[in-house]
Amino acid sequence: MEDSRVNSWMDSARRIGADLHLDLSESSGPGGRRAALTRALRDAVRSGRLAPGTRLPPYRSLAADLGVARNTVADAYAELVAEGWLTARQGSGTRVAERAEPLRRAERVPRKAPPRARGPRHDLRQGTPDASAFPRAAWLASCRRALQQAPNEVFGPGDPAGRIELREALTEYLARVRGVRTEPDRIVICSGFAHALRLLFGQDRSGGGGVLRGPLAVEAYGLGFHRELLAAAGVRTVSLPLDEDGARVDRLARERAVLLTPAHQFPTGGPLHPERRAAVIDWARARGGVVLEDDYDGEFRYDRKPVGAVQGLDPERVIFIGSVSKSLSPALRLGWMVLPERYVGDVLAAKGAREAWVSVLDQLSLADFIVSGAYDRHVRRMRQRYRSRRDRLVAALAEHAPHVEVTGVAAGLHAVLRLPPGTERSTVKAATWQGVALDGLAEFRHPDATEEETPARDGIVVGCATPSEHAYGAALEALCGVLPPAEEPTPGG
């Protein structure tokens, strides 16, 4: 009964025009009382106090109620009709437009801060350097010098190839440290290895095909992220077998390109055998193919002499790709491609004249960091630190898990721990339960790799660089606690 009375009253109000309570206290604002009335009516419709279809009082009635001139009401109505909030028809009066939907306000509930994701207690994942060791003071000094010395044109449209200062610095540095043969015009600055792959294999700005086409041969073990990126670009990857001498480049056939980590195979470790380095160049020359050289951690060598870049054997058959992700920080998003001359124009066209650039100031800072010698000093310091961590890992395993073989530790920022057959999955699961983040070796295996050509082995990939210095000891202790025990000898065996 009560609901029907309310509905009857609302229907009557809509027909004859209800009294309105409007606050014109802001009449001293912009536009005076007419603007204040317009705002008040608009707010009443927005909030739902004036529902769609509601008939408004005639000009004279509302003017008398509010103590304003009749023309003030008429002008306010006219403005809101023009905006679509109201409708006015001869003989029907002025009404709230049927489409003037009020804002539906949800019930106010106090917002709670989203729960912070709990990270692992001990992070031994591969792929990142010790973030606490970033050379803040030296980098800041380079940033200041770069900014102070930067010419005015730095702050305008730039060169998609990257700043010439950085390309010149890299030309000297890569020749001296990695044996790369190049010149500044053959270097294109990018934001890292993944960005380089997108430029090489993705669509160009006109919607055409990429600089390179598949199929692409890749090592039987490698980053799944790279394979996914290539698959998204429509590039088929072909698994290349691995053995103790690296990738079996003798199995290359009709592929147009091959992606290798010749200085330190990722993740299994070890350099590509010298004979195979020469053989892959011979293949590229004979087939008109190209070698993509991923030099992801070329600066960090411990128990053997540095291995020069394959690019030095034939700069016209190798695309050399590097970055500061391991040596400084992945957060900088600074990398480079050293290209054969025939690919430079196509890569720049794929990159475009504007977007997908690395910050010019970061490029200038890195150029200064290299030229000033700060980069060499930082790498030498980190090489000593990471070698010490590698030694601590080997010593801890020798004491607590001597049955676990450690491989791939002559270089780089990670190690592979060989586990007893059938224990990898349970070890990774146990590590997760104990708050130890690490990767199983199987995660890096190409889905098409065959057991006959590249036998699968149980193992885990342990990053020696990720924890801070003070946390590394506890991380090693936790790691040893989740490793499987030694296999017991068979009775009577």
C-alpha positions as MATLAB code, in Angstrom:
seq = 'MEDSRVNSWMDSARRIGADLHLDLSESSGPGGRRAALTRALRDAVRSGRLAPGTRLPPYRSLAADLGVARNTVADAYAELVAEGWLTARQGSGTRVAERAEPLRRAERVPRKAPPRARGPRHDLRQGTPDASAFPRAAWLASCRRALQQAPNEVFGPGDPAGRIELREALTEYLARVRGVRTEPDRIVICSGFAHALRLLFGQDRSGGGGVLRGPLAVEAYGLGFHRELLAAAGVRTVSLPLDEDGARVDRLARERAVLLTPAHQFPTGGPLHPERRAAVIDWARARGGVVLEDDYDGEFRYDRKPVGAVQGLDPERVIFIGSVSKSLSPALRLGWMVLPERYVGDVLAAKGAREAWVSVLDQLSLADFIVSGAYDRHVRRMRQRYRSRRDRLVAALAEHAPHVEVTGVAAGLHAVLRLPPGTERSTVKAATWQGVALDGLAEFRHPDATEEETPARDGIVVGCATPSEHAYGAALEALCGVLPPAEEPTPGG';
ca = [
       0.000    0.000    0.000;
       2.775    2.411    0.976;
       4.704    1.659   -2.252;
       1.648    2.435   -4.397;
       1.216    5.828   -2.668;
       4.862    6.709   -3.307;
       4.604    5.678   -6.943;
       1.368    7.701   -7.305;
       3.047   10.788   -5.838;
       6.049   10.417   -8.161;
       3.794   10.049  -11.199;
       1.893   13.165  -10.170;
       5.119   15.090   -9.653;
       6.318   14.117  -13.079;
       3.048   15.283  -14.640;
       2.610   18.677  -12.913;
       6.207   19.546  -12.003;
       7.632   19.036   -8.492;
       9.015   21.685   -6.175;
      12.790   21.849   -6.435;
      15.385   22.450   -3.764;
      18.341   23.970   -5.547;
      21.430   25.397   -3.884;
      22.436   28.655   -5.539;
      25.063   29.506   -2.951;
      27.705   29.524   -5.694;
      25.976   32.409   -7.488;
      29.057   34.533   -6.905;
      31.095   32.141   -9.064;
      31.691   32.448  -12.800;
      28.545   33.518  -14.686;
      26.539   34.753  -11.707;
      23.128   33.411  -10.707;
      22.211   32.028  -14.150;
      25.399   29.902  -14.214;
      24.767   28.818  -10.615;
      21.229   27.719  -11.492;
      22.502   25.855  -14.547;
      25.099   24.006  -12.455;
      22.570   23.163   -9.762;
      20.077   21.710  -12.258;
      22.797   19.752  -14.059;
      24.047   18.300  -10.758;
      20.495   17.348   -9.748;
      20.109   15.324  -12.969;
      23.576   13.763  -12.678;
      22.996   12.664   -9.099;
      19.585   11.133   -9.869;
      17.558   13.590   -7.748;
      15.822   14.543  -10.989;
      14.980   11.287  -12.734;
      14.573   10.981  -16.524;
      11.101   12.177  -17.552;
      10.607   14.489  -14.565;
       8.724   17.681  -15.505;
      10.339   20.879  -14.254;
       8.408   23.853  -12.856;
       7.455   26.626  -15.277;
       9.852   29.556  -15.575;
       7.662   31.894  -13.499;
       7.119   29.421  -10.665;
      10.762   28.488  -10.276;
      11.858   32.103  -10.595;
       9.473   33.088   -7.799;
      10.629   30.221   -5.562;
      14.305   31.072   -6.044;
      13.972   34.827   -6.062;
      15.574   35.260   -9.459;
      14.483   36.863  -12.692;
      12.260   34.857  -15.040;
      14.783   35.281  -17.861;
      17.467   33.728  -15.639;
      15.447   30.503  -15.395;
      14.575   30.596  -19.094;
      18.250   30.985  -20.073;
      19.330   28.144  -17.743;
      16.653   25.816  -19.166;
      17.652   26.720  -22.720;
      21.327   25.971  -22.067;
      20.545   22.557  -20.572;
      18.222   21.737  -23.470;
      21.056   22.567  -25.859;
      23.397   20.286  -23.899;
      20.888   17.415  -23.969;
      20.118   17.295  -20.263;
      16.525   18.604  -20.721;
      13.868   18.516  -23.435;
      11.281   21.224  -24.172;
       8.139   20.683  -26.249;
       5.141   22.937  -26.846;
       2.341   21.903  -24.519;
       4.515   19.419  -22.610;
       6.720   21.786  -20.663;
      10.374   21.204  -19.816;
      11.401   17.734  -18.719;
      14.559   15.806  -17.836;
      15.756   14.010  -20.954;
      15.076   10.268  -21.022;
      18.734    9.575  -21.877;
      20.123   11.638  -19.024;
      21.108    8.594  -16.981;
      22.244    9.484  -13.472;
      25.577    8.305  -12.184;
      25.020    5.023  -10.429;
      27.057    5.227   -7.296;
      28.124    2.002   -5.714;
      27.837    1.689   -2.003;
      30.886    3.298   -0.503;
      33.106    0.654    0.976;
      36.395    1.620    2.601;
      39.169    0.707    0.223;
      41.774   -1.687    1.423;
      45.252   -1.606    0.057;
      45.830   -4.637   -2.182;
      47.844   -7.327   -0.432;
      51.488   -7.190   -1.348;
      52.669  -10.250   -3.183;
      55.044  -12.213   -1.027;
      58.244  -12.908   -2.860;
      60.523  -15.843   -2.154;
      62.691  -15.718    0.919;
      65.691  -16.727   -1.160;
      65.859  -15.754   -4.819;
      68.241  -17.998   -6.753;
      66.665  -17.517  -10.167;
      68.998  -16.952  -13.077;
      69.007  -13.903  -15.305;
      69.584  -10.912  -13.064;
      72.672   -9.383  -11.445;
      72.911   -8.296   -7.822;
      70.656   -5.222   -7.801;
      72.286   -3.928   -4.613;
      75.621   -3.682   -6.434;
      74.442   -1.155   -9.032;
      77.163    1.562   -9.170;
      74.921    4.442   -8.151;
      77.605    7.034   -7.483;
      79.561    6.341  -10.683;
      76.401    6.206  -12.780;
      75.153    9.468  -11.273;
      78.477   11.118  -12.109;
      78.147    9.956  -15.723;
      74.544   11.181  -15.861;
      75.598   14.625  -14.667;
      78.474   14.904  -17.095;
      76.316   13.662  -19.965;
      73.578   16.179  -19.183;
      75.987   19.076  -18.750;
      77.853   18.335  -21.972;
      74.854   17.397  -24.119;
      74.359   19.679  -27.134;
      70.959   21.315  -27.559;
      70.021   19.033  -30.447;
      69.947   16.101  -28.006;
      66.585   17.355  -26.791;
      65.021   17.343  -30.249;
      64.209   14.587  -32.757;
      67.049   12.087  -32.828;
      68.558    9.261  -34.821;
      66.717    5.907  -34.659;
      70.115    4.192  -34.813;
      70.934    5.685  -31.419;
      73.240    8.438  -30.210;
      76.509    8.564  -32.088;
      78.399    9.031  -28.795;
      77.245    5.627  -27.557;
      77.779    3.894  -30.893;
      81.347    5.215  -31.044;
      82.002    4.144  -27.450;
      80.634    0.650  -28.166;
      82.717    0.331  -31.326;
      85.913    0.744  -29.306;
      84.742   -1.242  -26.284;
      83.431   -4.287  -28.176;
      86.563   -4.459  -30.326;
      88.799   -4.326  -27.259;
      86.859   -6.693  -24.994;
      84.950   -9.033  -27.311;
      86.928   -8.950  -30.570;
      83.990   -7.478  -32.495;
      84.826   -5.857  -35.842;
      82.473   -3.008  -36.639;
      82.008    0.728  -37.051;
      79.424    3.112  -35.535;
      77.187    3.111  -38.623;
      76.611   -0.639  -38.241;
      75.400   -0.422  -34.624;
      71.730    0.080  -33.766;
      70.775    0.779  -30.160;
      67.810   -1.180  -28.791;
      66.301   -1.898  -25.388;
      67.651   -5.445  -25.063;
      67.747   -8.857  -26.699;
      63.961   -9.306  -26.872;
      63.613   -5.922  -28.570;
      66.297   -6.936  -31.052;
      64.368  -10.117  -31.916;
      61.175   -8.110  -32.435;
      62.969   -5.733  -34.787;
      64.557   -8.578  -36.735;
      61.553  -10.887  -37.020;
      58.490   -8.753  -36.370;
      56.439   -6.788  -38.868;
      57.865   -3.492  -40.067;
      56.000   -0.193  -39.803;
      54.332   -0.662  -43.198;
      52.875   -4.007  -42.087;
      55.292   -6.048  -44.168;
      57.427   -8.958  -43.082;
      60.394   -8.671  -40.763;
      64.029   -8.159  -41.642;
      64.675  -11.909  -41.291;
      62.443  -14.899  -42.027;
      62.205  -18.330  -40.510;
      62.716  -21.126  -40.025;
      65.261  -20.291  -37.328;
      67.493  -22.924  -35.751;
      67.870  -22.551  -31.979;
      69.797  -24.537  -29.398;
      67.953  -27.446  -27.776;
      68.179  -25.600  -24.446;
      67.427  -21.884  -24.279;
      64.982  -19.284  -22.996;
      61.373  -20.258  -23.584;
      60.470  -16.569  -23.630;
      62.491  -16.099  -26.795;
      60.805  -19.056  -28.466;
      57.385  -17.683  -27.516;
      58.281  -14.265  -28.873;
      59.376  -15.803  -32.173;
      56.286  -18.001  -32.378;
      54.091  -14.923  -31.889;
      55.853  -13.374  -34.893;
      55.071  -16.455  -36.964;
      58.643  -17.760  -36.908;
      59.114  -21.520  -36.671;
      62.069  -22.589  -34.536;
      63.992  -25.793  -35.189;
      65.767  -27.525  -32.300;
      69.537  -27.858  -32.764;
      71.092  -30.723  -30.749;
      73.635  -30.011  -28.001;
      76.566  -31.974  -26.652;
      79.658  -31.229  -24.564;
      81.118  -29.106  -27.403;
      78.041  -26.935  -27.785;
      75.489  -26.753  -30.570;
      75.664  -29.395  -33.309;
      75.958  -26.909  -36.168;
      76.622  -29.811  -38.543;
      72.863  -30.517  -38.287;
      71.966  -27.162  -39.861;
      70.119  -27.725  -43.103;
      67.613  -25.471  -44.844;
      67.233  -22.941  -42.042;
      67.800  -19.316  -42.992;
      69.310  -18.299  -39.659;
      70.615  -19.794  -36.440;
      70.543  -18.353  -32.925;
      73.518  -19.322  -30.743;
      75.034  -18.487  -27.352;
      78.605  -19.428  -28.394;
      80.572  -17.784  -25.574;
      78.571  -19.510  -22.811;
      75.722  -21.810  -23.845;
      72.563  -20.895  -22.012;
      71.777  -22.509  -19.683;
      73.950  -25.628  -19.791;
      77.285  -23.763  -19.916;
      80.439  -24.137  -21.942;
      81.691  -22.386  -25.105;
      81.089  -23.471  -28.675;
      84.029  -25.595  -29.883;
      86.449  -23.689  -32.181;
      85.846  -26.080  -35.064;
      82.102  -25.514  -34.776;
      82.575  -21.745  -34.676;
      84.351  -21.970  -38.023;
      81.797  -24.472  -39.337;
      78.799  -22.242  -38.645;
      80.444  -19.412  -40.568;
      81.051  -21.792  -43.477;
      77.372  -22.789  -43.362;
      76.243  -19.139  -43.391;
      78.456  -18.361  -46.385;
      77.345  -21.405  -48.342;
      73.639  -20.988  -47.592;
      73.477  -17.194  -47.644;
      72.301  -17.449  -44.035;
      73.020  -15.424  -40.935;
      74.144  -16.236  -37.391;
      72.512  -14.445  -34.460;
      75.077  -14.283  -31.651;
      73.561  -13.725  -28.201;
      76.398  -12.371  -26.080;
      74.328  -12.208  -22.904;
      77.145  -12.438  -20.312;
      80.347  -12.107  -22.300;
      82.169  -10.066  -19.640;
      82.133  -12.723  -16.926;
      84.822  -15.403  -17.336;
      86.603  -17.025  -14.390;
      88.588  -20.203  -15.037;
      89.345  -19.804  -18.710;
      90.414  -17.125  -21.115;
      87.680  -14.973  -22.621;
      86.260  -16.335  -25.838;
      86.073  -13.779  -28.619;
      82.886  -13.159  -30.538;
      82.032  -15.354  -33.513;
      81.222  -12.065  -35.261;
      84.927  -11.382  -35.567;
      85.240  -14.314  -37.995;
      82.884  -12.738  -40.526;
      81.102   -9.438  -39.719;
      78.913   -9.814  -42.820;
      77.437  -13.143  -41.692;
      76.822  -12.508  -37.971;
      74.423  -10.248  -36.076;
      76.008   -9.634  -32.676;
      73.541   -8.728  -29.901;
      74.458   -7.564  -26.408;
      73.128   -5.489  -23.522;
      73.894   -4.234  -20.014;
      71.209   -6.465  -18.444;
      73.777   -8.742  -16.754;
      76.667   -6.310  -16.324;
      74.679   -3.369  -14.906;
      70.908   -3.802  -14.654;
      67.988   -5.010  -16.787;
      66.095   -1.921  -15.583;
      68.227    0.319  -17.811;
      66.785   -1.275  -20.989;
      69.972   -0.662  -22.973;
      71.218   -3.015  -25.654;
      72.753   -3.026  -29.110;
      72.876   -4.871  -32.403;
      76.060   -5.002  -34.478;
      74.752   -5.630  -37.985;
      76.073   -6.688  -41.365;
      75.885   -3.668  -43.657;
      73.029   -5.123  -45.717;
      70.667   -5.245  -42.730;
      71.175   -1.758  -41.273;
      68.608    0.031  -43.418;
      65.926   -2.611  -42.927;
      66.392   -2.654  -39.154;
      66.121    1.138  -38.978;
      62.978    0.998  -41.110;
      61.498   -1.598  -38.737;
      62.414    0.542  -35.751;
      60.758    3.621  -37.221;
      61.532    7.318  -37.094;
      59.975    7.923  -33.692;
      58.788    5.198  -31.282;
      60.605    2.293  -29.625;
      63.663    4.301  -28.675;
      65.877    4.035  -25.658;
      66.111    7.220  -23.589;
      68.694    9.536  -25.152;
      69.940   10.623  -21.734;
      70.513    6.994  -20.719;
      72.427    6.436  -23.951;
      74.658    9.449  -23.268;
      75.181    8.322  -19.681;
      76.272    4.852  -20.788;
      78.618    6.379  -23.365;
      80.275    8.444  -20.637;
      80.305    5.441  -18.298;
      82.251    3.449  -20.891;
      84.634    6.197  -22.033;
      85.478    7.284  -18.477;
      86.566    3.743  -17.583;
      83.848    3.358  -14.947;
      82.274    0.469  -16.851;
      85.549   -1.497  -16.931;
      86.087   -0.899  -13.223;
      82.557   -2.003  -12.389;
      82.827   -5.179  -14.493;
      86.160   -6.130  -12.900;
      84.724   -5.605   -9.426;
      81.609   -7.654  -10.191;
      83.666  -10.381  -11.855;
      85.561  -10.855   -8.585;
      82.348  -10.815   -6.563;
      80.562  -13.331   -8.755;
      83.589  -15.604   -8.871;
      83.635  -15.565   -5.060;
      79.961  -16.474   -5.007;
      80.551  -19.266   -7.491;
      83.313  -20.619   -5.242;
      81.037  -20.440   -2.189;
      78.340  -22.384   -4.048;
      80.786  -25.095   -5.098;
      82.181  -25.350   -1.547;
      78.720  -25.566    0.020;
      77.699  -28.360   -2.328;
      80.937  -30.234   -1.751;
      80.228  -30.165    1.981;
      76.481  -30.760    2.091;
      75.634  -32.466   -1.208;
      78.780  -33.980   -2.729;
      76.652  -36.265   -4.910;
      75.340  -33.258   -6.860;
      77.483  -32.347   -9.876;
      77.978  -28.641  -10.617;
      78.468  -27.663  -14.262;
      78.727  -24.529  -16.372;
      80.539  -22.546  -13.693;
      83.639  -21.465  -15.625;
      81.732  -18.373  -16.731;
      78.513  -16.460  -16.263;
      76.125  -15.750  -13.408;
      74.487  -19.143  -12.984;
      75.300  -22.808  -12.496;
      73.563  -26.039  -13.436;
      73.233  -28.646  -10.677;
      72.853  -32.185  -12.037;
      70.383  -34.182   -9.962;
      69.688  -37.912   -9.622;
      67.285  -39.156  -12.306;
      63.642  -38.464  -11.562;
      64.238  -35.866   -8.838;
      64.053  -32.532  -10.669;
      60.340  -31.922  -10.308;
      60.212  -32.855   -6.629;
      63.268  -30.696   -5.925;
      61.725  -27.622   -7.554;
      58.502  -28.250   -5.643;
      60.354  -28.623   -2.342;
      62.272  -25.418   -3.039;
      59.023  -23.559   -3.642;
      57.596  -24.803   -0.352;
      60.717  -23.616    1.456;
      60.673  -20.187   -0.184;
      63.636  -20.839   -2.494;
      63.108  -19.559   -6.043;
      65.041  -21.421   -8.739;
      64.440  -22.934  -12.179;
      64.252  -26.537  -13.293;
      66.440  -27.433  -16.260;
      63.454  -28.911  -18.108;
      61.861  -25.465  -18.368;
      64.529  -24.433  -20.878;
      64.296  -27.488  -23.131;
      62.918  -27.004  -26.632;
      59.644  -28.943  -27.024;
      60.945  -30.581  -30.215;
      64.299  -31.691  -28.776;
      64.704  -35.450  -29.105;
      66.043  -37.829  -26.498;
      68.279  -39.504  -29.089;
      70.123  -36.322  -30.092;
      69.981  -34.342  -26.816;
      69.336  -36.634  -23.840;
      67.295  -34.946  -21.115;
      68.903  -34.759  -17.704;
      67.437  -33.807  -14.354;
      68.863  -30.611  -12.967;
      68.216  -27.139  -11.614;
      69.559  -23.786  -12.768;
      70.827  -21.690   -9.865;
      71.557  -17.979  -10.144;
      74.635  -16.975   -8.177;
      74.147  -13.241   -8.686;
      70.577  -12.429   -7.735;
      70.722  -12.329   -3.891;
      72.413   -9.397   -2.217;
      75.774  -10.055   -0.601;
      74.422  -10.285    2.950;
      71.640  -12.710    1.902;
      73.758  -15.101   -0.145;
      74.919  -17.332    2.714;
      71.377  -18.004    3.940;
      70.280  -18.679    0.360;
      72.983  -21.329   -0.064;
      72.009  -22.971    3.202;
      68.364  -23.089    2.125;
      69.370  -24.495   -1.278;
      71.345  -27.362    0.254;
      68.347  -28.141    2.431;
      66.057  -28.889   -0.516;
      68.447  -30.984   -2.628;
      67.633  -34.690   -2.907;
      69.771  -37.125   -0.911;
      72.344  -39.343   -2.537;
      71.042  -42.529   -4.121;
      71.456  -45.459   -1.781;
      73.403  -48.391   -3.209;
      71.341  -51.392   -4.214;
      71.578  -54.192   -1.585;
      74.003  -56.815   -2.687;
      75.130  -54.628   -5.582;
];
